[in-house]
Amino acid sequence: MDGVAKKIRWSRFLHEQSNLGVIVPIDHGLTMGPIQGLERMEQLGRWIRHPVITGVLAHKGLVERLGSQGLLRGQGVMVHLNGMTSLSASPNRKEMLTSVERAIRLGADAVSVQLNFDGTNDASNLMMLGRVVDEAHDYGLPVLAMVYDKVESTREEPRLLRMRHLMRACVELGSDALKIAAPARLALLPVLLDGIQEHTSVFFAGGSKCSDEEFLSLAREAVGRGATGLCVGRNVFQRESPATLLDQLWELMREDSGEESEASVPFTRRASGTSSQGAAHFLTQSFDEAVK
């Protein structure tokens, strides 16, 4: 990530001592409508300023409303630039809905785009990302690319290879950070991260609401394997008590760091035997042997 302006803005999404972050996307309303947890503004106010949260990601209208109520103070603000409703005949074709300039006028520290690759829209996705990166970097704004592979595959190996290719394509076009879904088996996290986390921030999505235990396991494994953090929405705002889960996440990260931490430090990087070198070794083995 080049440029002092971009570095300063990106630092707002990371805890100072750990360089790890928890970004909560609340952009679901455009795609899914007023789903559980996002029906009313007061629901967001109950948890949105929890100290473990480093950033909030939302469409421009929600950023404006949250900002006017003082709910975004002290956090990184990421404006989501594209989208499409699930009512559309082509929901995977995300269209640009606002501009980088508008995001800046709203006080954004970064912008994001969602790229759903379904095998028919690769060209439009890559062209859109390329334009956003060029414009955002002219203004010193970091870009998060949400990368989702919508091509069905029943086999792990081609699915992981496709995902690594899509991640690399987004890196080649200048994305500063990626949000991706975790593989079904968390032991395969190093395959996705290898060679990328060294220069590009990678956040893992939470996906559909799961149990507390599954969520915390994902958090532990993602950070332990070298990810920058989590970018989770429904697994926060659809909880009966979001703040309780966020407390658990904060405590888990501090405990798993293996270091003594002050209460003001949400979490530190967990000591782990799986480094990028270990992940590279993992990839040099035959896939069949590696995933036994």
N, C-alpha and C positions, 0 to 999 in steps of 0.2 A: 504494500500500500504506500504510494508515493505522495508527497505533499504534506506540509505541516498542517494545513487546514483539515485535510481528510483524516489525518492521524488524531488530531484533537477531537474531532467529531466522533470518530469511532471509539475513542477512549471512554465516551459516555455510556457505551453499551457493555463495558467490562468493569468488574470490580478491580479496584486499584492494585491490590496486593497479589491477587491470583491471576489476573488477566482472563478470567472466565466470566461468562454472562448467562443470564436467564432472560430471554425476550419472550413476551407474551403477545402473540398475534390475536387481534380481535376484529379481523377483517371478514369474519364468516357471514355477517349479516347480509352483505351484497350477494354472496353466493347462495346461502341457504335460507335467508330470511331471519326473522326474530327467533332464533333457536334458544333453547334453555340456557339460561345464564347471561343472555344478551338482550333480554326483553326490555329492560329499563336501565337508565343511567345509574340509579342508586345502587344497583347490583354491583356495578364495576367499582364504585367508590368504596366498597367494603374491603377490597383487597388490593387494588391497583397500585397502591403506594407501599406495599410490603417491601422491606429493605433488600430482600434477595432478588427482586426484579430489577434488572438494569435497564430494560427498554420495553417500549410498547409499540406495536406495529398495527396501524389502522388506516382505513381510507380517509380521505381528506375531510369529509363531513364530520366523522366521529372525532378526528383529531381537533377540529375547531371547537366542537362542543365540550370535549374533555378539557381542553386547554382553557376555555372560558370559565370552567368551574375549578380551576387550579389543581386538577388531578394529575397533571403531567410534570409537576415541578420536580427537579432533581433527577429526572430519568431521560434516557435517550429516547428520542421521538423519531419513528420511522414511518414515512408515508408510503402506502402501497399504491402503485401507479396503474395497475391493470386489473382486469377481472372479467367475469361473466357469470350470470345467474345460472343456477342449476335448471331453470325452466327452459333454457335455450336448447335448440336442436343440436348445437355443437358446444357443449359446456367446456370442453377442453381447449377451445380456441379463445384464449384470453386476449381482450382488446385493451389498448391504451385508453385510460379514462381521465387522466389528468397529466400534468407536465412536471418536470423537475423544477422549473421556475415557480410553479404554484406551491410545490412542496416546500421550497425555501421560504416563500412568503408566509407559510404557516409555521415556520420555525423548525423545520425538519433537520435532524442531524444525519439522516441517511434516507435512502429510498429502497424500495423492494419491488420485484416483479415476480410473478408466478409463471412457470413454464411447465405445462403439462404436455409431454411428448407422447403422442398417440400413434406415431408412424406416418401421419399424413401432414402434420403441421410443423415439421422440423424447420423448414426454411423461414416461415413467419416468426417462429419463436426466436431463432438466432438473429434475425434481422432486428427484431424488437429489442432484444437484449443489447445488441451492438449499439443501437442508437441511444438507448438509455445510458449505457456506460459512458459513451462519448460526451453526452450532455452533462451527466452528473459529475464527471471528473473535471470538466471545465469549471464547474462551480465548487470543486473541492468536497463533493459529497460521496461517501461510500455507497456501494450498491450490493444489496443482498439478493441473490437469485434463489428462488424456491424451485428446486428441480424434482419433478415427479415423472417417473416412467409409467405410462398407462398401457404399454403393450403387454398383453398377457403372456406369461411363460410359466410353465409348471416346473422347470428345472432351475436349480440355484445358479449354476455356473453361467449360463447365458444371461440370466437376469442381472447378476453382479457385474459381468463384463459390460453390458449395455449401460448400467448405471455409472460405472467408472468412465465410460466414454462420454456420456452426457455431462458429468461433472467436469471432465477435462475440457470439453467444448466451452463451458461457461467460464472456466478459468482462462482459456485462450482469448476470450473476448473481453477480459478485464474485470470480471466480477471480483469483489473484495471478500465476499463471504457467500457461503452456500447453506441452504437449509435442505436437508434430505430426510427421507424416512429411514428408520432403522430396519435392518434385515430381520426376518422372522427369528433367526437364531443370532443372539447377540455376540456369540463367539466369532461371527464373521465381520464384526465392526472393523477390525484392522484392514481387511481387504478393501473396504470402501475408503478408508482414511489414508492408506499408504501413499506417500509421495505428494499428498495434497495438503495435509494439515501443517506441513512445514512452512508454507507460504500463503495459505488461504484459510480463513476462519471457517470452520464447519460446525453447524448447529444441527442437532437431531430433533426431528418433529415428534410430538407425542401421539399424533393420530387420534383415532376415536377414543372415547373415554374407556379407561381400563381400571383395574384395581389399584389401590395405593401401592401394594407390593410390586406389581408389574412396573408402575411408573417409577418408583424409587430404584428398582433394579436397572431400568434403562438409564436413569441419571447416573448411577454409580459406574456402570460399564462405559457409558459414553465419555465421561470425563476421565475415567481411568485409562481409556484407550487413546486419549490425546485429542478429543474433540474440544472445541472452544466452549461448548455449553449446550443449552436446550433452547428450542423455540417452540413452546407448547401453549396451546390455547384451551381446547375443550377439557383437557386433563387438569386445568386450573379452574376456569370459570364455570364449569358444570359440576363441580364438587359442591356438596351441601355446605361445607365450610372450607372455601378455598384457602383462607389464611392458615388453617390448621395444617393443610398439606404443604403449603409454602414454608411453614415453620419446620416441618419434618425434612423437607428438601435442604433447607439451610443447615440444619443440624447434621444431616447425613453427610453432606459435602465436607463439613468441618471435621467430623470424626474420621472420615475415610482418607483425609489428607495425610494422616500420620504425623501431624505437627500440632503443636499448641497454637490456638488462634484466639485473638481477642474477639469479644462479642461483636465488634463492628465489622469484622471480616466474614462475609457470608460463606465463602468456601475457598479452599486452596487446592492446587493441583494435586491429585492423588498419586502417591508413589506407586508405580506399576512396572512390572517386568516386561510389559509389552510396549516397546518403543517403536519408532518408525523403522529402525533397523530390524527389529523382530518381525514387524509386519512385512517388510521386504522379503525376509527369509520365508515367511509364510507363503508369499506369492510365488517364490521360486520353486516350491514343491509342486507336484502334480495336484490338481484341484481335488481329485478323489482322495488322496492321502491327507490333504490339509483339513478337510471337513469331516473326517471320521469322528 
